Amino acid sequence: MKNFLIIALVFVGYNTIAQEKGNFTFEIDASRIHYQKMEVYNRYLRDTTDVTTSHFGDTYLKDTLTASFLFGASLSYQPTNFMDFGIYGAYQGNQFGREYQQQHYVGGSPSTFILADHKVKIANHSYIVGISSTVYLNRILHFDNYESKFLNRFQIGIGFKVGYAFSSIEQTDWIEKFELLTPGGIQPIIKSTSLKGSARNWSGNIELKLGYRFVEKSYFSGVGIKVGYQFHSSSALRNDANAAFQFGATKEEMRLNLSGFYYGIYLNVGKK
């Protein structure tokens, strides 16, 4: 969040300087994206290879990632009245958490068992930076020549984005304590293990934007809605030692496919 705020402040400052020319626009957006191809990740969420299924319960077996929020910001330059070009950044991420207890046999005579309290957090993140362009159909169709004030300020745009994505996943397991069942007593031991994997890949978007310039001579000039599709599929994730991030009894390689349809709102600052 801190990095996003810094980038946003840089964009706003850059736009303020360039506003005198009337050629630059800063835009922020928030969308809801519905993923189409998350089978591998969802198998990972429900994987019970190392733990007896009954310890997780039914809730664990139903964990799936089907949708998320997508946040973005862009700075664009408009050399003609019907098209702009710019740079953009985007972020999307999710986190799952669960708690369970598991009994472990530790040997001894008489036999000794421990009851471990586990907490698991699984998180995935994707940061994207790239270039963008929007073609304004309202300019091509000369909406600004109509007498209607609504049509004069109405915007229809077809947007395109191509970016480089930094995708990652991290699983952290905490064992907060061991309770000795035989012969009895509690041993407060805290352990933590972490698994990480990351990949870099290309990403693309195509979207339809419908907006309205509610104030003509102000930095806050327009608001609108957008619908589109994101193309985002990573290669196999690898850890810091460049080993594949694998899971399950078959050692399946982890890949993130964040492709899907999205819809949302946007606010732009500047004049088109």
Beta strands, then each sheet from edge to edge (+ up, - down):
strand 1: 24-35
strand 2: 67-80
strand 3: 83-107
strand 4: 112-136
strand 5: 154-180
strand 6: 186-187
strand 7: 191-212
strand 8: 220-232
strand 9: 246-247
strand 10: 252-253
strand 11: 260-270
sheet 1: 6+ 5- 4+ 3- 2+ 1- 11+ 8- 7+
sheet 2: 9+ 10-
end
